[in-house]
Amino acid sequence: MIAAIVCVDASLIVRFLADINPDSIYQQKWHQWQTKEYTLVAPTLLVYEVCNAFHRAVVAGHITREESEEFLDRAVNLGLIFYGDAELHPQAFEIAQRYSLPATYDAHYLALAERLGIELWTANRRLFNAVQSSLAWIKLLNAPKP
């Protein structure tokens, strides 16, 4: 049996790592993917974005440096398959232009998912809202606000 493949972005991984409540939608979705033996992929950019997110959380005083180091270690050891080939960048540029995205970072995730013909899962509501009417394969996983 061939397991399904999904692309995940940094917003989802940061929330998954930071929200350790087993009842959180991020933990539940991760458990579902693991149980069904999904293969999770992302552009190498994900590690840079996750690292930056945890650095900013330390600077803002939301987490300790030790917590950020633990989160980053977990992030790079989640078993994700990373893609970092040069062809991804022009494709991301074209997608950013096509959807008038403010930057090309998010477009790299879209480019990888588009190339592989798979779903992209994000917790980034702005990205989702910007493209969901054209891209049925983008999926939003975002906890409701209390």
Salt bridges, closest charged atoms under 4 A:
GLU69 OE2 - ARG65 NE 2.89
ASP85 OD2 - ARG115 NH2 2.83
GLU94 OE1 - ARG98 NH2 2.52
GLU114 OE2 - ARG98 NH1 3.43
